[in-house]
Amino acid sequence: FRSEIRLGCSPEVLFELVEIYRECGLLAVVREYQGEHSVLFAERVKLRRHLKGRDGYAAIPWHQDVNFFGHKCFALNCWAAVSACGEINRGLAIVPRRTEQRFGWEGPGVAPLDYGRSIPEEEFEELTREHPVAYPVLQPGDAVLFDEMTVHSTATRPWEVEEQVVAIS
């Protein structure tokens, strides 16, 4: 066991999540989109349970996941609701615009997986001028798929419901 390895969920939960993805057809959709079988990056698989009294909020600022991979790699994110989210509690905010530009990161390196860098405000304002931010409303079982170039953030205000559970992979 290496101490630098961090898991987002237990092996049992990961197995169940992959089985759910297989049963509902998500793995087939991803395979068709990518033209090959996909790889699941363990550090990016998370089952998040946010509690009102515990998690004032769990905000992750505006970012693109390409900054954590270091280069475009044709990754897909699946942000799936286990409990309802978006109507009372905004869980995901997304800029509904395709972009190939890598925002908020200088040079060739890979960002640490701490989401410490957000897209600079002036770049974000320009990006959203013609494409306002969307806040998906998801019921249990609903999911949003987006690639590593998509600009997104999570939970930009305190929780208003008692519990919110999402699967992110």
C-alpha positions as a Markdown table, in Angstrom:
| # | Residue | x | y | z |
|---|---|---|---|---|
| 1 | Phe | 0.0 | 0.0 | 0.0 |
| 2 | Arg | 1.4 | 3.4 | -1.0 |
| 3 | Ser | 0.4 | 6.3 | 1.2 |
| 4 | Glu | 0.0 | 8.7 | -1.8 |
| 5 | Ile | -2.8 | 6.7 | -3.3 |
| 6 | Arg | -6.1 | 8.2 | -2.5 |
| 7 | Leu | -9.4 | 6.4 | -3.2 |
| 8 | Gly | -12.7 | 8.3 | -3.8 |
| 9 | Cys | -14.7 | 5.2 | -2.8 |
| 10 | Ser | -14.3 | 1.7 | -1.5 |
| 11 | Pro | -13.7 | -1.3 | -3.9 |
| 12 | Glu | -17.2 | -2.5 | -3.2 |
| 13 | Val | -18.8 | 0.8 | -4.1 |
| 14 | Leu | -16.6 | 1.1 | -7.2 |
| 15 | Phe | -17.8 | -2.4 | -8.3 |
| 16 | Glu | -21.4 | -1.5 | -7.7 |
| 17 | Leu | -21.0 | 1.8 | -9.6 |
| 18 | Val | -19.4 | 0.1 | -12.6 |
| 19 | Glu | -22.2 | -2.5 | -12.6 |
| 20 | Ile | -24.8 | 0.2 | -12.5 |
| 21 | Tyr | -23.1 | 2.0 | -15.4 |
| 22 | Arg | -23.0 | -1.3 | -17.3 |
| 23 | Glu | -26.7 | -2.1 | -16.6 |
| 24 | Cys | -28.0 | 1.3 | -17.6 |
| 25 | Gly | -26.0 | 1.3 | -20.8 |
| 26 | Leu | -23.6 | 4.1 | -19.9 |
| 27 | Leu | -20.5 | 2.0 | -20.6 |
| 28 | Ala | -21.8 | 1.2 | -24.1 |
| 29 | Val | -22.5 | 4.9 | -24.8 |
| 30 | Val | -18.9 | 5.8 | -23.7 |
| 31 | Arg | -17.4 | 3.0 | -25.8 |
| 32 | Glu | -19.4 | 4.2 | -28.8 |
| 33 | Tyr | -18.4 | 7.8 | -28.2 |
| 34 | Gln | -14.7 | 7.1 | -27.8 |
| 35 | Gly | -14.5 | 4.2 | -30.3 |
| 36 | Glu | -12.9 | 1.9 | -27.7 |
| 37 | His | -13.2 | 0.6 | -24.2 |
| 38 | Ser | -12.5 | 3.2 | -21.6 |
| 39 | Val | -10.3 | 3.3 | -18.5 |
| 40 | Leu | -11.6 | 4.5 | -15.2 |
| 41 | Phe | -9.2 | 6.7 | -13.3 |
| 42 | Ala | -9.6 | 5.6 | -9.7 |
| 43 | Glu | -8.7 | 9.0 | -8.2 |
| 44 | Arg | -11.5 | 10.6 | -10.1 |
| 45 | Val | -14.2 | 8.2 | -9.0 |
| 46 | Lys | -16.1 | 9.6 | -6.1 |
| 47 | Leu | -19.3 | 8.9 | -4.3 |
| 48 | Arg | -20.0 | 12.2 | -2.6 |
| 49 | Arg | -22.4 | 12.6 | 0.3 |
| 50 | His | -22.9 | 16.2 | 1.3 |
| 51 | Leu | -24.7 | 16.8 | 4.6 |
| 52 | Lys | -26.2 | 20.2 | 5.5 |
| 53 | Gly | -24.8 | 20.4 | 9.0 |
| 54 | Arg | -21.3 | 19.0 | 8.1 |
| 55 | Asp | -20.5 | 20.5 | 4.7 |
| 56 | Gly | -21.2 | 24.2 | 4.8 |
| 57 | Tyr | -20.5 | 23.8 | 1.1 |
| 58 | Ala | -18.1 | 21.7 | -0.9 |
| 59 | Ala | -17.3 | 24.3 | -3.6 |
| 60 | Ile | -14.8 | 23.5 | -6.3 |
| 61 | Pro | -14.1 | 26.7 | -8.4 |
| 62 | Trp | -14.5 | 27.0 | -12.2 |
| 63 | His | -12.1 | 24.6 | -13.9 |
| 64 | Gln | -11.4 | 22.2 | -16.7 |
| 65 | Asp | -10.3 | 18.7 | -15.9 |
| 66 | Val | -7.7 | 18.8 | -18.7 |
| 67 | Asn | -5.6 | 20.8 | -16.2 |
| 68 | Phe | -5.3 | 17.8 | -14.0 |
| 69 | Phe | -4.4 | 15.4 | -16.8 |
| 70 | Gly | -1.8 | 17.7 | -18.3 |
| 71 | His | -3.1 | 17.4 | -21.9 |
| 72 | Lys | -6.2 | 16.6 | -23.9 |
| 73 | Cys | -6.8 | 12.9 | -23.4 |
| 74 | Phe | -10.5 | 12.4 | -24.6 |
| 75 | Ala | -11.7 | 11.9 | -21.1 |
| 76 | Leu | -15.4 | 11.9 | -20.2 |
| 77 | Asn | -16.9 | 12.9 | -16.9 |
| 78 | Cys | -20.1 | 11.4 | -15.6 |
| 79 | Trp | -21.8 | 13.4 | -12.9 |
| 80 | Ala | -24.8 | 11.3 | -11.8 |
| 81 | Ala | -27.4 | 12.2 | -9.1 |
| 82 | Val | -28.0 | 9.5 | -6.5 |
| 83 | Ser | -30.4 | 11.9 | -4.7 |
| 84 | Ala | -32.2 | 14.9 | -6.3 |
| 85 | Cys | -29.9 | 17.9 | -6.9 |
| 86 | Gly | -30.0 | 21.2 | -8.7 |
| 87 | Glu | -33.5 | 22.5 | -7.9 |
| 88 | Ile | -32.9 | 23.5 | -4.3 |
| 89 | Asn | -29.2 | 22.7 | -4.0 |
| 90 | Arg | -27.1 | 23.5 | -7.1 |
| 91 | Gly | -24.7 | 20.7 | -7.4 |
| 92 | Leu | -23.1 | 21.3 | -10.8 |
| 93 | Ala | -22.7 | 24.4 | -12.8 |
| 94 | Ile | -21.5 | 24.1 | -16.4 |
| 95 | Val | -20.7 | 26.4 | -19.3 |
| 96 | Pro | -22.7 | 25.0 | -22.2 |
| 97 | Arg | -20.1 | 25.7 | -24.8 |
| 98 | Arg | -17.5 | 23.5 | -26.6 |
| 99 | Thr | -14.0 | 24.9 | -26.2 |
| 100 | Glu | -10.6 | 23.6 | -27.1 |
| 101 | Gln | -8.9 | 26.3 | -25.1 |
| 102 | Arg | -7.1 | 25.4 | -21.8 |
| 103 | Phe | -8.0 | 28.1 | -19.3 |
| 104 | Gly | -6.3 | 29.1 | -16.0 |
| 105 | Trp | -3.1 | 27.2 | -16.3 |
| 106 | Glu | 0.3 | 28.3 | -17.5 |
| 107 | Gly | 2.9 | 26.0 | -19.1 |
| 108 | Pro | 3.0 | 22.3 | -19.8 |
| 109 | Gly | 2.7 | 21.0 | -16.3 |
| 110 | Val | -0.1 | 19.1 | -14.6 |
| 111 | Ala | -2.2 | 20.8 | -11.9 |
| 112 | Pro | -2.3 | 19.2 | -8.5 |
| 113 | Leu | -5.7 | 17.4 | -7.9 |
| 114 | Asp | -6.6 | 20.0 | -5.2 |
| 115 | Tyr | -8.6 | 22.2 | -7.6 |
| 116 | Gly | -6.6 | 25.2 | -6.2 |
| 117 | Arg | -6.6 | 27.1 | -9.5 |
| 118 | Ser | -9.7 | 28.6 | -10.8 |
| 119 | Ile | -10.2 | 30.2 | -14.3 |
| 120 | Pro | -9.3 | 33.9 | -14.1 |
| 121 | Glu | -12.4 | 36.1 | -13.8 |
| 122 | Glu | -11.8 | 38.1 | -17.0 |
| 123 | Glu | -11.5 | 34.9 | -19.0 |
| 124 | Phe | -14.6 | 33.4 | -17.4 |
| 125 | Glu | -16.6 | 36.5 | -18.2 |
| 126 | Glu | -15.6 | 36.4 | -21.8 |
| 127 | Leu | -16.4 | 32.7 | -22.0 |
| 128 | Thr | -19.9 | 33.1 | -20.6 |
| 129 | Arg | -20.9 | 36.3 | -22.3 |
| 130 | Glu | -22.8 | 34.5 | -25.1 |
| 131 | His | -23.2 | 31.2 | -23.2 |
| 132 | Pro | -24.6 | 31.7 | -19.7 |
| 133 | Val | -23.9 | 29.2 | -17.0 |
| 134 | Ala | -26.4 | 26.3 | -16.8 |
| 135 | Tyr | -27.4 | 24.6 | -13.6 |
| 136 | Pro | -28.7 | 21.1 | -14.4 |
| 137 | Val | -31.6 | 19.9 | -12.3 |
| 138 | Leu | -31.1 | 16.1 | -11.8 |
| 139 | Gln | -33.4 | 13.5 | -10.3 |
| 140 | Pro | -31.9 | 10.2 | -9.0 |
| 141 | Gly | -30.5 | 8.3 | -11.9 |
| 142 | Asp | -30.0 | 11.3 | -14.1 |
| 143 | Ala | -26.5 | 12.1 | -15.4 |
| 144 | Val | -24.6 | 14.7 | -17.2 |
| 145 | Leu | -21.7 | 13.7 | -19.4 |
| 146 | Phe | -19.0 | 16.2 | -20.5 |
| 147 | Asp | -15.4 | 16.1 | -21.6 |
| 148 | Glu | -12.2 | 17.3 | -20.0 |
| 149 | Met | -12.3 | 20.6 | -21.8 |
| 150 | Thr | -15.7 | 21.6 | -20.4 |
| 151 | Val | -15.7 | 24.5 | -18.0 |
| 152 | His | -17.6 | 23.6 | -14.8 |
| 153 | Ser | -17.8 | 24.1 | -11.0 |
| 154 | Thr | -19.6 | 22.6 | -8.1 |
| 155 | Ala | -21.7 | 23.8 | -5.2 |
| 156 | Thr | -21.1 | 27.5 | -5.3 |
| 157 | Arg | -23.4 | 28.3 | -2.3 |
| 158 | Pro | -24.2 | 26.6 | 1.1 |
| 159 | Trp | -26.3 | 23.5 | 1.2 |
| 160 | Glu | -30.0 | 24.0 | 1.7 |
| 161 | Val | -31.2 | 20.4 | 1.8 |
| 162 | Glu | -30.3 | 17.9 | 4.5 |
| 163 | Glu | -28.4 | 15.5 | 2.2 |
| 164 | Gln | -27.2 | 15.3 | -1.4 |
| 165 | Val | -25.4 | 12.3 | -2.9 |
| 166 | Val | -23.7 | 12.3 | -6.3 |
| 167 | Ala | -21.4 | 9.8 | -8.1 |
| 168 | Ile | -18.6 | 11.5 | -10.1 |
| 169 | Ser | -16.4 | 9.5 | -12.4 |
